[in-house]
């Protein structure tokens, strides 16, 4: 639902964990990779159902011994669905980084962009990832319509409070097909 996303909302469609692990084996064997980014916009943080899928995937990874040879990077959504037990299982299976799409430390901005996350969950989930020994990267965007210097200070304060392992700050890009782009075009906010 995020207004900056050009994909718009899509239903959650999990792949078979055995097929995912077979693909991981393929990349390890054919290309001798040592790490894999599981490219899913929100690998963790969507639902309890997703947590069960993650546990099955981790079990398959460990059963195949891939956790001894590969390191995994994923993206996540800060939410009430992130659980320490799942994060620990991920770490045991070789997941070493979660790249969290936080975008802003301002509740007002998060609501404007329909991010559907809460600041308290951001703080909690970064703490849980640290407790599970998984490194965290925080994605931030600046330049949203209606964002003020005070909102940016809230974001800066959140970064200092959470102390992520890395921060990546991006200037907003209103991609064609996104709700944000349509809003900016309608309101003559693009040059």
Secondary structure, 3 states (H helix, E strand, C coil): CCCCCCCCCCCCCCCCHHHHHHHHHHHHHHHCCCEEECCCCCCECCCHHHHHHHHHHHHHHHHCCHHHCCEEEEEECCCCCCCHHHHHHHHHCCEEEEEEEEECCCHHHHHHCCCCCCHHHHHHHHHHHHHCCCEEEEEEEECCCCCCHHHHHHHHHHHHHHCCCEEEEEECCCCCCCHHHHHHHHCCCCC
